[in-house]
């Protein structure tokens, strides 16, 4: 029996993954990853990270790594609720410059698969949110990059004004005509 339902988003290659926990009166087992069922993830995962964001309406991102360290991310919410966003930055993509979003929560068992060449960010919709990230590439400081979450050209419909931003995220450049799209090998 498949443990995941995969649904496309508005971004080419970005998919929403619905996990199907199996449970009884004691609780449940929730499969977070399975290589044979999540072939859209260029796995196996190379790095797994967990984040905690304390304050409601905090925005993190929009972050990405440039090639040759571009990475796919499978993002899951373990505690709380977040508005999770992917932005297509791939040269030649039919959805270049567009974004897709989904609410991820500990209760809805959804994950967002963000493909290589896309930026990722989120806004917390509750306090004390914990996310789990599976990465297809290891973090490479020399390849890290980002875009300002409130770039007018992206017009992301964030649920609320950002309550908190890191100094790094606040200083990120806006997405616009001079943006160097990423060349991602098929």
NORQUIVEN-V463170 format. One record per backbone hydrogen bond with DSSP energy under -0.5 kcal/mol. NH is the residue of the N-H (numbers start at 1). CO is the residue of the C=O. If there is no record, write none. Layout:
[[NH CO] [NH CO]]
This chain:
[[5 18] [7 16] [9 11] [9 14] [14 11] [15 113] [16 7] [17 15] [17 111] [18 5] [18 16] [19 17] [19 109] [20 3] [21 19] [22 29] [23 21] [24 27] [27 24] [29 22] [31 29] [37 34] [38 34] [41 38] [42 40] [43 41] [46 135] [47 135] [49 133] [51 131] [53 129] [57 124] [58 55] [59 164] [60 122] [62 120] [63 120] [64 145] [66 143] [69 66] [73 114] [74 134] [75 73] [75 112] [76 132] [77 110] [78 76] [78 130] [79 130] [82 104] [83 123] [84 82] [84 102] [85 121] [86 100] [87 119] [88 98] [89 117] [91 182] [93 90] [96 93] [97 88] [98 95] [100 86] [102 84] [104 82] [104 102] [106 80] [109 105] [110 105] [111 17] [112 75] [113 15] [113 111] [114 73] [114 112] [115 113] [118 115] [119 87] [120 63] [121 85] [122 60] [123 83] [124 58] [125 81] [126 81] [128 54] [129 53] [130 79] [131 51] [132 76] [133 49] [134 74] [135 47] [135 133] [136 72] [143 140] [144 140] [144 141] [145 64] [147 62] [148 173] [149 61] [151 148] [153 175] [154 151] [155 151] [158 156] [163 57] [164 57] [170 166] [171 167] [172 169] [179 176] [181 179] [182 89] [184 182] [185 183]]
